[in-house]
């Protein structure tokens, strides 16, 4: 799984990736709390991974196109990835994801 930036404020969650360059293959944005996303204003597709409160993958959305919305009832957080990463990393429903702090 790519290295993720965790949103910490309402403003970070609201803005998400808007106005930022497209994600690289080794980057991700982990938004919590969150159970829906939109790609209005985005120029590239995103892979979306929805997690429940235990970090278990509830839903995956490969290559969500710009100007679209996606929702997963029961999700606690969302990981946004460069399109294709879900397939590259073999992410499937039922996988467990956890945040590991990287302190260099």
C-alpha positions in Angstrom: 0.0 0.0 0.0 1.3 3.5 -0.8 2.4 6.0 1.8 -0.7 8.0 2.9 -1.3 11.5 4.1 -3.9 11.5 6.9 -6.4 14.4 7.0 -6.5 16.0 10.4 -8.9 18.9 10.0 -12.3 19.7 8.6 -10.6 21.9 6.0 -8.2 19.1 4.9 -11.2 16.7 4.5 -13.3 19.2 2.7 -10.5 20.2 0.2 -9.1 16.7 -0.3 -7.0 16.6 -3.4 -8.5 19.7 -5.1 -5.9 22.0 -6.4 -3.1 19.5 -5.9 -1.1 17.6 -8.5 -2.3 14.1 -9.4 -1.3 11.4 -6.9 1.8 9.4 -7.7 1.8 5.6 -7.4 3.4 5.7 -4.0 1.0 8.4 -2.6 -2.5 8.2 -1.0 -4.9 10.4 0.9 -6.7 8.9 3.9 -9.8 10.9 4.8 -11.5 10.3 8.1 -14.2 10.5 9.1 -15.7 10.1 5.6 -18.1 7.8 3.8 -18.4 9.6 0.4 -16.2 11.4 -2.1 -16.6 13.4 -5.3 -14.2 14.1 -8.1 -15.7 17.4 -9.3 -12.7 19.6 -10.1 -10.4 16.6 -10.6 -8.5 16.1 -13.8 -7.7 12.4 -13.4 -9.4 9.2 -12.2 -8.9 8.0 -8.7 -9.1 4.5 -7.0 -11.3 4.7 -3.9 -11.1 2.3 -0.9 -13.8 2.5 1.8 -13.0 1.2 5.3 -15.2 0.5 8.3 -14.2 1.6 11.8 -12.0 -1.5 12.2 -10.0 -0.7 9.0 -11.6 -3.5 7.0 -12.2 -2.8 3.3 -16.0 -2.5 2.7 -16.0 -1.3 -0.9 -13.6 -0.5 -3.7 -14.2 1.8 -6.6 -11.5 1.4 -9.3 -10.9 4.4 -11.6 -13.6 6.8 -10.4 -13.8 9.3 -13.3 -13.8 13.1 -12.8 -17.2 14.7 -12.1 -18.5 11.7 -10.3 -19.6 10.9 -6.7 -19.3 7.7 -4.7 -20.8 6.6 -1.3 -20.5 3.7 1.0 -22.9 3.5 3.9 -21.2 2.2 7.0 -17.8 3.4 5.9 -15.7 5.3 8.5 -12.9 6.4 6.2 -11.8 6.6 2.6 -8.4 6.1 1.0 -7.9 7.9 -2.4 -5.2 6.4 -4.6 -3.9 6.9 -8.1 -6.1 5.0 -10.6 -4.8 1.4 -11.1 -3.3 1.0 -7.5 -6.3 -1.2 -6.4 -5.4 -3.8 -9.1 -1.7 -3.4 -8.8 -1.8 -4.1 -5.0 -4.6 -6.7 -5.2 -6.8 -4.8 -2.7 -10.0 -6.7 -2.1 -13.1 -6.4 0.0 -12.3 -7.9 3.5 -8.7 -6.8 3.5 -7.6 -4.9 6.6 -5.7 -1.6 6.5 -4.0 0.0 9.4 -2.2 3.3 9.9 1.4 2.9 10.9 3.2 6.1 11.9 6.4 6.6 10.1 8.8 8.7 12.3 12.1 9.0 10.5 
